[in-house]
Structure formats: C-alpha cells, structure tokens
Amino acid sequence: MFGGGERPKSPGSTPTDPASIAADESEYELDLLRGEQERLDELAQRQLRYADYAWEPPKQGGERRADDEEAGADPG
C-alpha cells in the first residue's frame, strides 16, 4: 500500500533498462532543442548561446546604502 512492493506493470509502462532510459532521455532532449530552435529566431538563439560571455559592469557602492546608519555615529 505504501510502496512496500513493486507495482504491477501495465502494457504502456516505461522500460527499466538503463540503456533504453538513457536513449529515451536523449531523444526527449533533442526534441526539446528542436522545438526551441523553431520557436526562437536567429538573434534570440545567438543571445542565448553567448549569454555566459556577456559583460556586466561591476556593482557600485558596496553593501552599505544611504539609509543605513553609519557605524560609530551617535544618533543624538
């Protein structure tokens, strides 16, 4: 009842062979990639391909913000 035994296999169940599971997964991933290529135009594909190499300016100012109290200042 709570996972104590194996489930009976139905005729449409997925294979348990590791090689066939890997083949099914790679086929599924290829289908996803083909669908993404059809959905996106050339510019969007190029942007996704080179997104890891995009330059970002360094963060300015550090962690402290203007509304933070300064350490060591008397609020008096």
Long-range contacts (C-beta under 8 A, 24 or more apart in sequence): none
